[in-house]
């Protein structure tokens, strides 16, 4: 921003100097012309005296009258008329003062100071990674300082492990977009870096779009091809399948992970619970409705980077209040979401209690599903209740 303002000031300074020089030139040319006319008339009078046309007394009188005529235009008839350069000291001083003021006001000075501190903090980041807890970040600002210093080094030395570390730091400060870009950079530099593939997959799962879930599945399969007993990869692959409503494959992934684990493993209980959820959905114990939400290209170009997607179901024979709602933060489409009785909004009323469902989706930058101007909506879709049903709806309208 301040670069633009400085350029504008430079342009204004140049214009000021050009106008000043032009005004000075015009003044000089008028004075020079008057001087030349005056001197020409003086020469004519002297010639008239030599030829006897006028007397010496008449010449003196004529010169006095001539001097009266040009006195307002020529301050000193005997002085030499010269061009003088336009003064640049004052415009230069003003320009420098304004530029420095804008630089400080715009925050660029503070940004440079922070950049310098981040670069100086890099040894602390290395110490922390090597186990020195005294160098561990004590606040989110410390994390940002480490991340900024690392980003500066990456501009000079793009190294895959450093890019992956930067991605993990971005996840800790909730900058998912930058995290995904960092992991992708690490992947391009070293596709078989399995630590990066695991971190990359976690970020893609957090994103939640069908495209990103597909990329996560690709990454995890690459890890499992190298090590088929990687429990963490199996657990994440189960999440990918579950999010895509492929409960059979989700159950298979989690079942394999459990077979490789000891029951004393702290992860065992969580994976066992996830396996039970997948099996309940498979055998119909839990009523489910899987909704894939897409968006028109026109609205896609208008959407904010991070938004909240609400998918909700109403009972067409009941009131206007939804009987089930789920929310997911999204950055891209399509997105697949599964609703169950656990998403019920009203006590004693859920998906299982309605004979048919009126399904709709709303995309908003707000933190509630309250309808507001600028939100994107799908048209309501009426379907008969059927556990395990899968439908597709599209965001097509903007709330006016």
N, C-alpha and C positions, 0 to 999 in steps of 0.2 A: 504493500500500500504506500509506504513512504517513498519508494522508488518513483512511483507515479507522480506523487506530489512534488518531489524534487525536480523531476523532468518538467513539470508544469511551471515551477518557479524559474527554471532556466529559460524556458520559452518566454516568460513574461519579462525577464531581465533583458533578453536579446531584443524584444520588441521595444522596450523602454529606451535602450541604447540607440536603436535604429531611428526612433522618432526624435530623440534628442539630437542625433547627428544630422537628421534631415532638417530640423528647425535651425540648427546652427549653420548649415550649408546655405539655406535660404537667406538668412540674415547676412552672411558673408557676401553672397552674390549681389544683393541689393546695395550694400555699402560699397562694394568694389565698383559697381556700375556708376554710382553717384560720384565716386572719386575720379573715375575716368572722364566723366562729363565735365566735372569741375576743371580738371587739368587741361582738357581740350579747349575750353572757353578761355582759360588764362593764356594759352599759346596763341589763340586767335587774336586776343587783345594786343599781345606783344607784336604780332605780325602787322596789325592795323597801324600801330605807332610807327614801325619801320617804314611803312608805305605812305605815311602821312595822312592816313584816313582820319585818325583821331589824334589829339594832342596828349602829352604825358599826363596832364591834369585830368583829362577825360578818362584816361586808362585807369588811374588810381581810383577815381570815383566809380567806374564800372566794376572794378575788382571788389570794392566794398559792397556794392549791391549784389554781386554774384555770391559773395560769402554769406550775406544774409539769407539768400535763397536756399543754400545747402547746409546751413548751420544745424538744422534739426536732424539731418541725415549723416553728416560727417562731423564727428566730435573734434578731430584734430586733422585738418587738411594736410599737414605736413607728415603725419604718421603713416607708416607702411601698413597696408591691410594684409593680414596673414590669417590662414586657417588654423584653428586650435583644436586638438583632439577632444572629443567628448569625454568628460570625466566619468571614470568607472569605479572610483573608490566607494562612493556611497551605495550604488546598486550592489557591488560585490559584498560589502559588509552586511547589507540587509539580507541578501541571498544566503550568506553563510549562517547568520543568526536564525533565519527562518528554517533552513534545512536542519540545523542542529535541534531546534525546538520540535520540529515534526518528528525527527528521528527518536527523540526521547519520549514525546507524547504518544506516538504510535506503538511504543512498546518494543521496538527493534533493539534498543539498547539493553532492555531487560532480557530479551530473548538471547542476545549474544552472551550476556553474563551467565544465563542458565546453561547455554551450550558449552561455555568454558568449564563450568562446574561439573557438567555431565562427563566431559572428557577427562577431567581430573579424577572422577569417581570410578573409572574403569578398573584400576587395581583393586578397589574394594569389591567390585563384582566378581573378579577372579578369585579373590580370597573367600568370598561367600560360597562360590561354587565348589571350592576345595574343602569346605567344611568349617570355615571360621565363622562361628555364629555371631561374633562381635561385629562382623561386617554385614550381617543380615539386614535387609530393609525394615525399618520400624514403622513406616507409614506408606501410603500409596504414593506420596510425593517422592519418597526414596526409590520406589519401583520405577516411577517415571524418569527419574534422574539416571538410573542404571540403563533403562531402555533407550533414552536419548543418546547416551554415550555409546552404547552398542550400535545404534543405528548410524552414528557418525563413522564408526570404524567400518561398518559394512559397506559404506559408500566407497571406501578405499580398498577394503579387502573382503569381497563377497565370498564367504565361506559357509558351506551347508550347515554345519553344527551351530554356527553363530546365528544364522537365519532361523534355525529351529528354536534356539534359545530365545531369540527376539519374539517369535510367535508365542511362546509360553508366557513371556512377560506381558504381552498384549492381552492374552486371555485373563491374566490375573487382574488387569486394570479394565476388563470388560470392553475391550476394543476388538470385537470379533472380526470385523472386516480386515483390519491390519494384520491380525493373527493369521487369517486364511491366506493373505497375500504372502506373508513371511514363510509359512509352511510350503506354499506352492513354489516359492523361490528355492527353498532347500530341496524340494523334490526334483526340480529341474536340474539342479547342480549334482544331485546324488540320488537317483531314483530308488536305490536299494538300501537307503539309510532307514533301518527298521524302527529306530527310536523316533525318527521324524514321522514315519508313516503312522505310528500309534498316536502321536500328538495331533497330527493332521486329521486323523479320523475322528478324534474327540471333538475337534473344532467343527468339522463338517456335520457331525451329529447334532451339535448345539445349533447350527444353522437351520437344520431340519427340512430343507426343501428336498423334493424328490431327486433333483439333480445332485445335490450335495450328498445325500444318502447313498446314491449310486457310486459316487467317488469314494466314499468311506468304505463301502463294500469292496471296491477294487483294491484299495490300500490294504485292508485287512486280509484279503485273500492272498496278496503278495507276501504278507508276514507269515501266514499259515502254510504257504507253500515252502517256505524256508524252515519253519518250525511248527509242525502240526499240533504240538501240545502246548502252545502259548495260550495260557488260560485267559489272560487279559484280552487277547485278540478274539478269542471265542466269545467272551462276555460282551465285547463291543459289537461283534457281528450279530449276536442275538438281539441287541438293542436296535440295530439297523433293520433287521427283519421285522421286529415287533412294531417299530414306527411305520413300516410300510404295510402293516396288517398281514404280513406273511407269518402267521402264528405257528404254523407247522415247522418252518425252518428256524424260527426263533426258539421254539422248544427243543429242536434237535441240537442247536448250538449250545444252549445252556445245559442240556443234559450231558453233552460231551464234556463241558467244562467241569461239571460236578463230579464226573467219573475220574477226572484227573486231580481232584483236590482232596485234601484231608478235611474232615468235618471241623477240625480245630482252626482251619483257615478263616480269618475274619471276613473274607469275601463270600464264604460258603452260604451263609444265611441269606444274604441279599440275592444271590443268583438263584437259590432254591425258591424264594418268594416270586422272582420273576418267572421262573419255569412254571410255577403253579398258575400264575395269571395267564400265561400263554395256553396252558392246557384247559383252563376254564373257558377260554374263548373258543377253543377248538371243539370242545364237546357240547357247547351250548349252555353250560352252567351260567354263564354271564351273557346277558343280552348285549350285542354290539351293533354299532352302525359305523361303517367306515366311509368317510367322505374325502374325496380328492378335490381340492379347491384350486382352480386356475384363474387366470386374469386375462382380460383383453390386452392387446398390445398398446392400445391408446391409453388405458389406465396404467399399464406397467410403466410407461414413460413418465407418468405423473406421481408415482408412489415415492414416499420417503424411503431412506435407506433401511431404517429399522421401524417396523410397525407391529401392531398387535392384531392378530387375526382371531376373531370370535366365530365359532361355529356353534349354532344353537338349534334346538328342536322345540317346536311347540305342538301341543295337542290341538288339532283343528276343531275338536269338539269342546275344548276347554277355554280358558281365558287367554289373554295376550301374553302372560308371563311364560317364559321358556320353562320347559320341564327338564331340560338338560343343556348345559353350556360347557364349552371348553375353550381355553385361550392358549395361543401359541405365538411367540415372537417370531416374525418371519422377515427374511431379507429378499426372498425370491419365490417364484412359483414354477410349477405346481407344488402343493403341499398336501400330504395325506395325513388325516387325523381320524382317530377312532374314538367314538363316544360310547360310554357304557352307563349302567345304572349308577355307577359311582359319581357320575357327573350331574346327578339330579340337583335341581335348584330348590325344589319344594319338598317338604316332608310328606312322605306317603305317596308322592307322585314321581314316577320315573319313566324310562323308556318302556319298560315291561308293562306298565299300567295303561298305556295308550294303545288304541286299536290301529291308529295310523299316525304318521309323523309328518310335520311340516318343517322342512329343513331349509336353513338359510345361513349365509356367511356374511360377515361384515369386517372390513379392514379399516383400522383407525390408528391415529397417532396418540389417542387418549388412553388412559389407564382403566377405563370402564367401557362397557359395551353400549352405553347410552348413545343414541343416534345423534350425530352432530354434522354440521355442514362440512363438506369436503370428504366425508367418509365414502368408501367404496362398498357396494353391496351386490349380492347375487339376487336373482329372483327366487322367491320361495318355491320349493319343490315338494309336492305332496306324494308320499309313498305309503304303502301298507307296511305295517310292522312285520319285520322278519329279521330275526337275529342272524348276524353275519352278513347282512345286506351291505353291498358296496355301491356307492353312487358317485357321480362327478357333477360338480356345479362350477359356475364361472362368475367371477366378479365382473359385472357389465355396466353398472350404474353408479353415478356420483351423486351423493345427497346434495341438493341445492339449498 
